[in-house]
Amino acid sequence: MKKWFILFIILVVVLILIFPIFKDRKVCYFSYGSNMNVEQINSRNFTYSDVFSGYVDDYKLVFNKVSGTQGVGYGNIVPEINSKVEGVTYYTYEDSLINMDAYEGVSSNQYYRTKINVITSKGELLCDVYIANNTKEGLKPTQNYINQLLQGKEYLSDEYYNMLLEIETYN
């Protein structure tokens, strides 16, 4: 019994020593939706050390994430050959993404976090991204939601920014 107790104590000490390494581990996060608005991300207890442009090849931006309002959809990305999704890329920390999971509804299965290759101004990076679970065709974003995406203008090409301006909205 004493042997198991000593092993347990050693395990606890090791976990206490190692956990901060994972918590403070630097990661890359790619946002294609409302988190392109740096002011919004700052209001979400999200810590980052750098922010820069990025894009994902062979994906398309859609607004098929079911919201709480009938007919209204939030941003999502889906595979589509010869398409491109632009967005804002953040160097952040694992604990910030754990905080962001709550805003993105990960625990309620609204979005899930996965890794995706992003071409950035700093080279190709493997970044965390949120993909919608609860989707439906025929939804439209609100103008307010599109305005959040437009806040990422300095990180988007003129062509992509203009495409966002032309999206048909719910209201």
Kinemage of the C-alpha trace (Angstrom):
@kinemage 1
@onewidth
@group {chain A} dominant
@subgroup {mainchain}
@vectorlist {calphas} color= white
{ca met a 1} P 0.000 0.000 0.000
{ca lys a 2} L 2.839 2.370 0.878
{ca lys a 3} L 4.422 1.726 -2.537
{ca trp a 4} L 1.232 2.793 -4.386
{ca phe a 5} L 0.922 5.908 -2.273
{ca ile a 6} L 4.497 6.947 -3.080
{ca leu a 7} L 3.888 6.329 -6.802
{ca phe a 8} L 0.701 8.389 -6.591
{ca ile a 9} L 2.552 11.301 -4.959
{ca ile a 10} L 5.281 11.134 -7.604
{ca leu a 11} L 2.648 11.178 -10.371
{ca val a 12} L 0.900 14.202 -8.851
{ca val a 13} L 4.187 16.104 -8.553
{ca val a 14} L 5.128 15.292 -12.150
{ca leu a 15} L 1.726 16.460 -13.408
{ca ile a 16} L 1.992 19.688 -11.438
{ca leu a 17} L 5.402 20.328 -12.940
{ca ile a 18} L 4.447 19.382 -16.504
{ca phe a 19} L 0.971 20.940 -16.796
{ca pro a 20} L 2.202 24.542 -17.042
{ca ile a 21} L 4.339 23.509 -20.010
{ca phe a 22} L 1.224 22.419 -21.903
{ca lys a 23} L -0.874 25.330 -20.676
{ca asp a 24} L 1.700 27.891 -21.796
{ca arg a 25} L 2.540 26.060 -25.021
{ca lys a 26} L 2.476 28.463 -27.967
{ca val a 27} L -0.008 27.499 -30.678
{ca cys a 28} L -1.420 29.039 -33.828
{ca tyr a 29} L -5.136 29.879 -34.194
{ca phe a 30} L -6.805 30.714 -37.528
{ca ser a 31} L -10.047 32.702 -37.492
{ca tyr a 32} L -12.283 33.112 -40.540
{ca gly a 33} L -15.371 34.419 -38.706
{ca ser a 34} L -16.207 37.042 -36.113
{ca asn a 35} L -12.912 36.469 -34.288
{ca met a 36} L -11.228 38.297 -37.161
{ca asn a 37} L -12.364 41.334 -35.169
{ca val a 38} L -9.364 41.921 -32.903
{ca glu a 39} L -11.484 44.013 -30.495
{ca gln a 40} L -13.842 41.059 -30.019
{ca ile a 41} L -10.990 38.635 -29.428
{ca asn a 42} L -9.503 41.014 -26.853
{ca ser a 43} L -12.836 41.067 -24.981
{ca arg a 44} L -12.780 37.251 -24.712
{ca asn a 45} L -9.803 36.896 -22.363
{ca phe a 46} L -7.747 35.723 -25.334
{ca thr a 47} L -4.004 36.263 -25.056
{ca tyr a 48} L -1.864 36.357 -28.172
{ca ser a 49} L 1.675 37.414 -28.983
{ca asp a 50} L 1.242 38.167 -32.690
{ca val a 51} L -1.520 38.584 -35.258
{ca phe a 52} L -1.094 38.269 -39.027
{ca ser a 53} L -2.843 37.270 -42.254
{ca gly a 54} L -3.440 33.733 -43.443
{ca tyr a 55} L -5.514 31.620 -45.775
{ca val a 56} L -6.618 28.034 -46.242
{ca asp a 57} L -6.634 26.452 -49.708
{ca asp a 58} L -9.414 24.144 -50.884
{ca tyr a 59} L -11.948 25.393 -48.334
{ca lys a 60} L -14.920 27.704 -48.748
{ca leu a 61} L -16.514 30.149 -46.302
{ca val a 62} L -20.186 29.367 -45.713
{ca phe a 63} L -22.795 30.552 -43.217
{ca asn a 64} L -24.437 27.242 -42.406
{ca lys a 65} L -23.847 27.180 -38.630
{ca val a 66} L -27.273 27.205 -36.992
{ca ser a 67} L -27.796 30.192 -34.689
{ca gly a 68} L -30.526 30.903 -32.153
{ca thr a 69} L -32.508 32.855 -34.757
{ca gln a 70} L -34.419 31.072 -37.501
{ca gly a 71} L -32.848 31.658 -40.911
{ca val a 72} L -29.625 33.141 -39.489
{ca gly a 73} L -26.305 31.374 -39.851
{ca tyr a 74} L -22.808 31.877 -38.500
{ca gly a 75} L -19.528 31.270 -40.286
{ca asn a 76} L -18.076 27.874 -41.054
{ca ile a 77} L -15.594 26.470 -43.530
{ca val a 78} L -16.174 23.416 -45.696
{ca pro a 79} L -13.873 21.608 -48.127
{ca glu a 80} L -14.141 22.819 -51.715
{ca ile a 81} L -11.440 22.279 -54.328
{ca asn a 82} L -9.976 25.461 -55.866
{ca ser a 83} L -11.478 27.716 -53.197
{ca lys a 84} L -9.720 29.792 -50.569
{ca val a 85} L -10.699 31.141 -47.154
{ca glu a 86} L -8.791 34.134 -45.834
{ca gly a 87} L -8.629 35.092 -42.204
{ca val a 88} L -6.682 36.318 -39.237
{ca thr a 89} L -4.000 34.159 -37.653
{ca tyr a 90} L -2.960 34.501 -34.016
{ca tyr a 91} L 0.045 33.139 -32.147
{ca thr a 92} L -1.549 32.283 -28.823
{ca tyr a 93} L -1.381 29.779 -25.967
{ca glu a 94} L -3.234 26.561 -25.252
{ca asp a 95} L -4.946 28.085 -22.199
{ca ser a 96} L -6.344 30.906 -24.359
{ca leu a 97} L -7.814 28.361 -26.758
{ca ile a 98} L -9.357 26.502 -23.836
{ca asn a 99} L -11.027 29.809 -22.882
{ca met a 100} L -12.104 30.304 -26.509
{ca asp a 101} L -13.679 26.824 -26.535
{ca ala a 102} L -16.335 28.194 -24.185
{ca tyr a 103} L -17.174 31.099 -26.532
{ca glu a 104} L -17.298 28.759 -29.516
{ca gly a 105} L -19.625 26.298 -27.766
{ca val a 106} L -17.287 23.311 -27.897
{ca ser a 107} L -18.784 21.697 -24.783
{ca ser a 108} L -22.308 22.019 -26.238
{ca asn a 109} L -21.152 20.545 -29.572
{ca gln a 110} L -21.667 23.776 -31.561
{ca tyr a 111} L -18.115 23.802 -32.940
{ca tyr a 112} L -15.148 21.492 -32.571
{ca arg a 113} L -11.505 22.486 -32.613
{ca thr a 114} L -9.150 20.791 -35.058
{ca lys a 115} L -5.854 21.448 -36.848
{ca ile a 116} L -5.540 22.768 -40.390
{ca asn a 117} L -2.649 23.894 -42.609
{ca val a 118} L -2.698 27.663 -43.048
{ca ile a 119} L -0.552 29.624 -45.476
{ca thr a 120} L 0.463 32.774 -43.643
{ca ser a 121} L 2.715 35.770 -44.030
{ca lys a 122} L 5.114 33.792 -41.798
{ca gly a 123} L 5.021 30.597 -43.888
{ca glu a 124} L 2.821 27.510 -43.729
{ca leu a 125} L 1.650 26.749 -40.187
{ca leu a 126} L -0.461 24.049 -38.592
{ca cys a 127} L -3.159 26.039 -36.797
{ca asp a 128} L -6.153 25.356 -34.602
{ca val a 129} L -9.482 26.216 -36.207
{ca tyr a 130} L -13.127 25.839 -35.188
{ca ile a 131} L -15.469 23.879 -37.485
{ca ala a 132} L -19.255 23.898 -37.000
{ca asn a 133} L -21.136 20.758 -35.994
{ca asn a 134} L -24.725 21.989 -36.059
{ca thr a 135} L -25.259 23.043 -39.691
{ca lys a 136} L -28.144 23.651 -42.059
{ca glu a 137} L -28.311 24.826 -45.666
{ca gly a 138} L -30.075 28.042 -46.699
{ca leu a 139} L -29.011 30.220 -43.762
{ca lys a 140} L -27.747 33.794 -44.092
{ca pro a 141} L -25.552 35.868 -41.789
{ca thr a 142} L -26.788 39.104 -40.257
{ca gln a 143} L -25.220 42.378 -41.378
{ca asn a 144} L -23.862 42.774 -37.848
{ca tyr a 145} L -22.069 39.429 -38.165
{ca ile a 146} L -20.588 40.397 -41.546
{ca asn a 147} L -19.436 43.679 -39.991
{ca gln a 148} L -17.427 41.615 -37.480
{ca leu a 149} L -15.663 39.833 -40.360
{ca leu a 150} L -15.009 43.127 -42.111
{ca gln a 151} L -13.053 44.304 -39.061
{ca gly a 152} L -10.277 41.984 -40.216
{ca lys a 153} L -9.734 44.155 -43.317
{ca glu a 154} L -6.038 44.842 -42.713
{ca tyr a 155} L -5.371 41.072 -42.831
{ca leu a 156} L -7.460 40.343 -45.953
{ca ser a 157} L -6.822 40.851 -49.648
{ca asp a 158} L -8.908 43.553 -51.327
{ca glu a 159} L -10.602 40.854 -53.421
{ca tyr a 160} L -11.633 38.817 -50.375
{ca tyr a 161} L -12.764 41.901 -48.448
{ca asn a 162} L -14.931 42.957 -51.408
{ca met a 163} L -16.395 39.439 -51.591
{ca leu a 164} L -17.423 39.773 -47.928
{ca leu a 165} L -19.085 43.114 -48.719
{ca glu a 166} L -21.246 41.384 -51.349
{ca ile a 167} L -22.588 38.584 -49.130
{ca glu a 168} L -26.366 38.571 -48.990
{ca thr a 169} L -27.479 39.050 -45.384
{ca tyr a 170} L -30.564 38.070 -43.431
{ca asn a 171} L -31.610 41.653 -42.654
